[in-house]
C-alpha cells in the first residue's frame, strides 16, 4: 500500500545508487517469481499487509538476502522501523541523468509483467514539473509534518486529544486587517 515508508525506501534506494524495483502489491507468487527471475533483486521491502506472496516465494526459493517488512516483520525478517532508528548518514551516489534510477513492472494484464527502466532524468523532470505546476505553500509543508506525526501517534496507540492551529494569522499594524497567511481552518479539517 501507499505509505510514507515505501516512499522513504524508494528515495533511499535512488540516493544510494541502488535500482529500486516497483511491482504491483496485488501480484501473486507466480507473477513475483517472474519479476525476481528477470530483475534478480537481492533485498525485498514490503508492507506486512501485502507480504504473503513475497514471503511464500522467499520460503520456497530463498531468493533474497534480506526481507525488510513495514509494520509486522516475522522471524528472520528485518523490521523497517529498526533501520530507521539505527540508520547512519550515507553519501549520495554519483549518477548521470541517463543512468537507470528505478524499474517499474507492469501488472501483466496483457501478458507477463514487463520492466520499464526509468532514468534519473525522469525523476528530475517530475520534480521540476511538480515544483512549477504544484508549488507547496508553507502551510502544505506544516500540514504534511502534522499528518505524519498523527499517523505515527495512531500507530503507537497514542490518543490524540486535539489540534491547535497556531500562528494562523497576523494583524497589520497600519490598518488592523487580519490576514490568514497560512489559510484558515486547516487544523479543524485535519482533525476530522
C-alpha atoms as one frame of an Amber mdcrd trajectory, in Angstrom:
protein
   0.000   0.000   0.000   0.972   3.606  -0.411   2.603   4.751   2.802   5.424
   7.008   3.921   7.810   4.084   4.484   7.535   2.931   0.869   8.405   6.432
  -0.332  11.346   6.624   2.093  12.641   3.231   0.916  12.271   4.212  -2.734
  14.067   7.549  -2.363  16.796   5.967  -0.228  17.405   3.362  -2.924  17.678
   6.017  -5.610  20.018   8.089  -3.403  22.271   5.080  -2.753  22.507   4.281
  -6.439  20.598   1.036  -5.947  17.933   0.193  -8.501  14.513   0.057  -6.801
  12.148  -2.359  -8.499   8.480  -1.447  -8.171   5.766  -4.079  -8.558   2.013
  -4.102  -8.078   1.220  -5.100  -4.488  -1.625  -7.339  -5.702   0.616  -9.729
  -7.660   0.698 -13.372  -6.663   3.678 -15.638  -6.058   3.907 -16.768  -9.715
   3.986 -13.186 -11.020   6.537 -12.140  -8.408   8.695 -15.141  -9.345   8.791
 -13.869 -12.929   9.922 -10.419 -11.769  12.549 -11.898  -9.422  13.889 -14.154
 -12.198  14.003 -11.205 -14.597  15.428  -8.469 -12.334  17.366 -10.530  -9.749
  16.748  -8.302  -6.705  18.713  -9.111  -3.560  16.612  -7.274  -0.968  12.829
  -7.059  -0.751  10.933  -4.314   1.060   7.244  -4.980   1.572   4.370  -3.920
   3.807   3.075  -6.714   6.056  -0.476  -6.202   4.728   0.583  -7.443   1.261
   3.621  -9.579   2.140   2.015 -13.024   1.754   3.037 -13.845  -1.857   6.539
 -12.420  -1.395   7.036 -14.383   1.829   5.815 -17.550   0.100   8.266 -17.013
  -2.764  11.137 -16.416  -0.361  10.266 -19.535   1.679  10.078 -21.642  -1.495
  13.236 -20.372  -3.191  15.258 -18.298  -0.686  15.709 -15.605  -3.312  16.507
 -12.578  -1.126  19.461 -11.818   1.133  17.053  -9.851   3.314  13.326  -9.294
   3.534  12.500  -5.953   5.146   8.917  -5.632   6.351   6.964  -2.493   7.163
   4.716  -2.923  10.222   4.883  -6.598  11.075   8.204  -8.374  10.491   8.221
 -12.082  11.253  11.116 -14.222  12.483  14.069 -13.972  10.090  12.860 -10.691
   8.609  14.101  -7.163   9.295  11.673  -4.596  10.718  11.719  -1.423   8.626
  11.384   0.725  11.773  14.614  -0.732  13.173  16.501   0.514  10.122  15.088
   3.992  10.617  16.279   4.057  14.234  19.730   2.598  13.560  20.498   4.244
  10.231  23.594   6.304   9.525  24.112   9.117   7.023  25.316   7.956   3.609
  26.773   9.663   0.598  24.568  10.214  -2.421  25.669   8.041  -5.332  27.276
   9.849  -8.245  24.816   9.240 -11.089  24.244  10.752 -14.510  20.869  11.854
 -15.836  20.675   8.876 -18.197  21.662   6.263 -15.566  18.807   3.957 -14.502
  17.032   5.244 -11.370  14.367   2.547 -10.938  12.396  -0.152 -12.739   8.603
  -0.233 -12.655   6.965  -3.524 -13.593   3.589  -3.588 -15.320   0.733  -5.545
 -13.774   0.818  -8.092 -16.602  -2.768  -7.646 -17.781  -1.706  -8.200 -21.433
   0.866 -10.929 -20.771   3.852 -11.345 -18.497   4.971  -8.349 -16.450   7.402
  -6.083 -18.254  10.032  -3.971 -16.548  10.208  -0.337 -17.608  13.506   1.341
 -16.779  13.276   4.998 -15.743  16.411   7.142 -15.829  17.324   9.770 -13.242
  16.266  12.483 -15.707  12.689  11.190 -15.341  12.802  11.682 -11.562  14.252
  15.170 -12.024  11.654  16.097 -14.663   8.782  15.002 -12.417  10.190  17.023
  -9.536  10.593  20.062 -11.767   7.046  19.686 -13.099   5.620  19.416  -9.584
   7.639  22.383  -8.333   6.471  24.582 -11.218   2.841  23.470 -11.554   2.006
  22.408  -7.994   4.055  24.631  -5.702   3.931  23.895  -1.985   2.932  26.650
   0.386   4.421  26.855   3.890   1.046  25.603   5.161   1.291  22.495   2.944
   4.674  21.642   4.441   3.435  22.118   8.004   0.301  20.063   7.389   2.348
  17.215   5.916   4.500  17.122   9.040   1.441  17.225  11.292  -0.224  14.455
   9.288   2.915  12.283   9.509   3.024  12.860  13.268  -0.647  11.931  13.618
  -0.059   8.696  11.694   2.826   7.822  13.984   0.754   8.576  17.098  -2.032
   6.321  15.828   0.444   3.548  15.035   1.843   3.794  18.571  -1.720   3.819
  20.013  -1.239   7.298  21.477  -4.563   9.052  21.922  -4.811  12.490  20.334
  -6.844  14.970  22.331  -6.922  17.735  19.732  -5.014  20.040  17.422  -4.237
  23.714  17.895  -3.936  25.990  14.895  -1.085  28.270  15.901   0.279  31.324
  14.079  -2.654  31.166  11.708  -2.875  34.911  11.062  -1.280  38.270  11.670
  -2.790  41.695  12.199  -1.461  44.549  10.088  -0.085  47.255  12.389  -1.115
  50.007   9.923  -4.748  49.182   9.205  -5.678  46.373  11.624  -6.558  43.953
   8.813  -6.354  40.300   9.861  -4.548  38.213   7.203  -4.647  34.400   7.340
  -1.293  33.940   5.582  -1.318  30.136   6.024  -5.018  29.643   5.369  -7.745
  29.164   7.954  -9.385  26.085   9.425  -6.742  23.600   8.311  -6.295  22.108
  11.780 -10.049  21.520  12.032 -10.050  19.838   8.604  -7.086  17.655   9.550
  -8.673  16.633  12.839 -11.729  15.160  11.073
